[in-house]
Amino acid sequence: MRDVYIGRQPIFDRDLKVQYYELLYRSSRVDWAEFEDGDEATSQLLNNSMIEIGLDRIASSRPVFINLTRSFVTGRIPLPLDQQRVGLEILDEVGVDEEVIDSVRRFSEQGFTISLDDFIFQPHLRPLLRYADIVKLDVQRLGRSGVLDQLALLRNFDVKLLAQKIESKPDFEFYRKLGFDYFQGYFIAKPSLIAGKQLAVNRVHTLRLLAEVENPAVSVKGLEDIIRNDVVLSVKLLRYINSAFFGLVRKFESIREAVIYLGLKPLKVWVSLIILSRMEDQPAELMRIALIRAKMAEALADMLGEQSVEKFFTMGLFSTLDTLMDMSMKDVVDSLPLNEEVAEALVNRGGAAGELLTCVLDQERGTWRPEGYFDLSPADVRQCYFDAIAWCDEASKFMVSA
């Protein structure tokens, strides 16, 4: 894993309440951008903010603005963004021609909030102003008289005005009286640095696959498609289901047959297990621990008369995910659409499922609470643990060969 960074500067309204954040590329802990290729910097900014760190952590529920180079504006590089969360800031160096104007029009029609950065009015920029929502004026660059000239030229356009680079209280009061809607600058708030961790590529892929598999809305057909689209997963599942571990009378030769045979809930369990077993950069013992916990939790849930024991298997299987992913358990759970009961158990050991997971972990550590766990006897818990170890040893032989 490596550290990744985002610069974040708030944009305030006339009452000095934060309305937006502007996200800024940062390559390290320094408070300025260091890059040679604007497209690459924007791509990295999008990756770090949308995937590695996440908008909820960066901005909570507030919308953000991201600066776009010409390649992103014109669509040469795809822009898969949520128009409710992300506004588009068109940099002044993008240049204005028919291609840019047409692209900005499409963005506006799609519902994106459009901001024009470092704007200085010129006649050929009129078409952009038809689609812009916010115009940013650099008050330090223009000076007060220059700003007044710009306001005279902009008064007939339906745009909000943002005074950027406000560096003193007199500046803020002056431009507030002039009628500016938004304010940004060091006097109010300097950019802050937000750091996160970038997962290794195999871990990102693993989390994405697990999220697809664990989606409550996934159907048998949807799960079949997920498996088909991953060659390694397809091969491993067929090898595994045809192994001596399952002891089937006949051999399955297609994913469709395997899917129909297992059914949705068991299939989700086994696919999740195979996905995690592919993480080659983690100690094999971690997967063994996860398997033992999973099988033991499933057995205890069955003993207690719980319904849908598969979710308890999933809970045990995922109980080592924080170590496997080098993330906090909360961050892992937040990235997966898990059953609420399972999520609460994994993060806080809450609820009945959390109590059951605590029982599993205590048995693993060789401890026993004086008050016990549910109505389970120490002998029953111990037997479930030994049975789970035996099951894991048998299953692991075939998972390795698969």
Buried (B, 14 or more C-beta within 10 A) or exposed (E): EEEBBBBBBBBBBBEEEBBBBBBBBBBEEEEEBEBEEBBEBBBBBBEBBBBBBBBEEBBEEBBBBBBBBBBBBBEEBEBEBEBEBBBBBBBBEBEBEEBBBEBBBEBBEEEBBBBBBBBBBEEEBEBBBEBBBBBBBBBEEBEEEBBEBBBEBBEEBEBBBBBBBBEEEEBBEBBBEBEBBBBBBEBBBEBEBBEBBBBBEEBBBBBBBBBBBBBEEBEBEBBBBBBBEBEEBBEBBBBBBBBEBBEEEEEBEEBBBBBEEBEBEEBBBBBBBBBBBBBEEBEEEBBBBBBBBBBBBBBBBEBBEBEEBBBBBBBBBBBBBBBBBEBEBEBBBBBBBBBEBBBBBBBEBBBBBBEBBBBBBBBBEEEBEEEEBEEBEEEBBEEBBEBBBEBBEEBBEBBEEB
